[in-house]
């Protein structure tokens, strides 16, 4: 086994804002890995790509396959441009690990699909690519998510819990010698949807949500959703939000600030509930001042927001590690987290 790897992590989240890309190095230690972020960037999607990705789930299978190839080529060109801008030679990079963009995720039906063909990325960059991390886990009876907890265990073990506030909130922690992790609630996937109704890309610092008032009936309906009473392993996706959340938000002609306020009160109650000890907080929601303020009010945990690179690029960093583990044929998906039949090394490797 190599002691040191140079890898690129590529992440496209459910918020549809763009691609996170990180170049990093990993050194194997006795109890995990040390890492260094060498360079990182965020590449915003054009309106063209936002529209294509936002409507991908409505396409027929052949059209999804075409989009899969096109998005892979796009991702490859983004990585190639990133390497040129940062004056990094492709020969320095051992691998690219790409999460892909999730089109479908309904593990109860045995369905998950991430687009961004690894072969196209490999051909565009000349670098081996690890991708398609979720399918095998779903085939083994797992949720196919969350996948980041193995990175929490190997890279951030000094924290009692790791909380990510992205399109969805998820938590990861060690209990009884096992890693436990699950999605808690939607976050930016819904907050950004509501902000868009009044022509904002997002609610900066949660100020619109702060200005609204609580809608008691809506709040009670959100709190009553069955998902919150399910035991882990469990995960969330766009399908659940469209079925369970959006109809409640659209039921009456509520003012958007009141919708944002009510939803924020709801999710911070859900997120605060499992928090304890030292909690590493990352993801775009870590920058939402009102959200963090509410979490501090509702929890006795010590919320630690790290430097901006970790806040912004932790998921891309961990996917780079997942790629390294897959290259070494080491476990990178934990059955205790996903509910699969056993731990395994997931991901398809495509070489240029």
Secondary structure by P-SEA (a helix, b strand, c coil): ccccccbbbbbbcccccbbbbbbbbbbbcccbbbbbbcbbbbbbbcaaaaaaaaacccccaaaaaaaaaaaaaaaaaaaaaaaaaaccccccccbbbbbcccccccccccbbbbcccaaaaaaaccbbbbccccaaaaaacccccccaaaaaaaccccccbbbbbccbbbbbbbcccbbbbbbcccccaaaaaaaaaacccccccccccccbbbbaaaaaaaaacccccccccccccaaaaacccccccccccccaaaaaaaaaaaaaaaaacccccbbbbbccccccaaaaaaaaaacccccccccccccccaaaaaaaaaaaaaaacccccccccccccbbbbbbbbbcc
